[in-house]
Amino acid sequence: MAAAVPPPSPPAKRTRDAARTRVEILEVATEEFARMGFAGARVDEIAARMRTTKRMIYYYFGSKDQLFTAVLERAYAVIRHEEQQLDVGHLDPVSAIRRLAELTFDHHEAHPDFIRLVSIENIHEAKHIGASPSLASLSSPAIDVIASILEAGREQGVFTAEVDAVDLHAMISSFCFFRVSNRHTFRALFGRDLTEAPRREHYRTMLGDMVIAYLTSDLPGAARS
């Protein structure tokens, strides 16, 4: 009896084209959701900008909800990758925690769409993140890095404050997030643009100083390297 012939593999070009199409849809969808919000974004508009059909987008992503979830997954993957690549093992604890804070500062400034997408998802009470197996179970690599730095700092007597890694992550993220998300209302109320280039290094340094001051608040003299 002749051996069964396995089905042919899909052509490599077709596989590449499908992957590229998926990425292109996500790029356009990211702009549309960030600009219009989840409720205001229209899949028809995304399709029109892609010069394709709504049916084709649903072929790749299933529904508008699933498309938005995929957009969030892609946005979070960027910062998770940056956190994973962060190398602070050669730094002292004070310099290491400052470097991690600067990473968050730089990422949030460079990715305003990420800020808008997270704001939109909070309006919807994180229902898309909760429905995503990859996001719901995702723990930020930054938490592990922070925990390691805090432990080293306490062992060396540099950090005396009992600080939870998640709380410190929230402290760092909140400053970086607010600076981008609230720049327009803050400027309207106080006449200052938090993201203007001349003040960038001031705020970047200010963030590190706040974090270090908090972590060294019980020491006779704060470590501010």
N, C-alpha and C positions, 0 to 999 in steps of 0.2 A: 504493500500500500504506500502510495507516495506521501511524503511528509507534507503537512499543511503549509501553505505559503502565507507568510505573515503579510498583513495589509501594508501597502506602501506608506512610508512616512510622508507627512505634508512637505511640500517643497520648502527649502530654506528661505527663499525669497518671500513666499507667502507668509511664513512665520514672522519674518522681519517686518513686513509691511503691516501686519496686524498689530505688532508691538508698537511700531511707530505711530500708527493711527490712534491707538489707545493713548499714547503719550500726548499726541497733539490735541485730542479731545480733552484730556485733563488740563492742559495748559489753557485752552480757551475757556473751559468750565470754571477754572480757578479765577480767571479775570471776571467772568460774569457773576459768579456767586459773591466774590469780594465786593463787586460794584453795586449789585442789586439786592444782596441778601438771599437767603434760601427761598423765601416766599415770592420775592420779586423777580428772581432769575427765571428765564424761560428757556426750556430745552430747544424750542423752535429757533430762538436767537442763536444759541450755541451751534445748532445745525447749520443755520444760514451762514454764520461766520466760517464754519468748516467747509462750506459748499457741499454738504452732505444732507442726509435726511434724519429726521427725528427717530425713525425706525432703526436706522443704522446705529445711532447712539444707544438706543435701548438694547440693540443686539449685543453691544459690548458691555453695558452696565446694568441692564435690567429695568431700571426706573430712575426717576429724578432723585429719590432718596438715596439709592445705591450709588448714583453718580456723585452726589455730595459727600457721601461717606468715603468714596475713593479719593476725592479731592482732599479731604481731611487727612486721610492716611498718607497721602503723598506729601502734604505739607509738614506733618509731624515727622516723617521719615528724614527730612532734610536736617532738622535740628538734632534728632537722635543720632544721625550719622556724625555730625560735627562734635557732639558730646563724646561719642565713642572714639573719635580721633584725637581727643584732647590728651596731651601728654604733659603731666605736671609732676611726674615721679622724681624729676631732678631738681624740683624747686622746694624751698622751705615752705612750711604751712601757710604763712602769711602771703607770700608771693603766689602760692598755688591757688588759694581761695580768691585772690584778686584776679588772677588770670581766668578763672572759671566765670567770675562775674562779668569780666570784659567780653568773654565769649557770648554770653547771653545778650549783653548790650549790643554787640556788633550784629548778631543774628537778627534781633528784633528790628533794628534800624534798617537792615538790608532787605527785610522781608515784610513790608507793610501789609501785603495781602494775607500773610499768616495771622497777623494781629486782627484783621477784620474778620477772617474766617473763624477764629476762636471766639470773638465777640458774638458773631452770629450763632455759633453753636451753643453758647451760653444762654442766649435768648430762647433757644429751643431745648434748654435743660439737658444738654449733652445726650440727646436721644440717639444721634447718629454714632457717636463714640461708644455709647452703651451697646449699640447693635453690632459693633465691629469687633470680632474676636481678636484681631491684631492690636487694636487700639485699647480696648477695655482691659486687656491683660498686660498692656505695655507699661513697664516701669522705666522712668527716665534714667539713662546711664549716669546723668548728672547727680542723682541721689546717691548712688554708690560712690561716686568720686568725692562728693561732699562729705559723706560719712567717713571715708578713709582719711581725708584731710583733717577733719575735726578730731579724729582719734589720734592722729600723729601730732596735732597741735596741742592736745591735752597732755600727751605723754611727754612732750618737750617743755611743758609749762608755758606755752605761748598763748593758748586759748584756755581761759578759765570758766567762761560762761557755759552752762549746761544747755546746749542748743540742739534741737532736733534737726536732722538733715532736711526733712521735708519742709519744716518751718523756714529754714534758711533759704531753701530753694524758692519758696513763696516770696520771701522778702526781696530776693534778687530779681525774680521775674516781675514782681508787681511794679517796681521802679521802671524797669525796661519797657514793660507793656504800657504803663500809663504815659510814658514819654512819647510814645508813638500814637496810641489810641486816642489820647486826649489833647493832642497838639493844637487842634483847631479851636476847641472850646477854651483851652487855657490861654491861647493867644488873644481870643476875643475878650476874655475877662481881665487878663493881666497885661496884655500888650507884649507878651514874650513868646517866641516860637521855641519850644523845647528842643526842636530838631535842627535849628539853624547851624550851619557849619562852624561859625566862629566860636560857638559855645559847646561844641561837641566834646572836646577833650576835658572841659570843665565838668560836664555831667558824667563822663566816663570815669574820671578820677573821683568825683564826688560819690559815685556808687561804691567804688572800692573802699573809700574812706569810711563810709557809713557801715559797711559790712565788717571791716576790721575793727572799728570802734566798738561795735556791738559785741564782737567775739572777745575783745580784750578789755572789756569795761571793768572787770574786777582787778586788773593788774595796776600796780603803782604807776607805771608809765606805759601807755599803749604802744604796741609794736606797729609801726607805720612804714614799713619798707615797701 
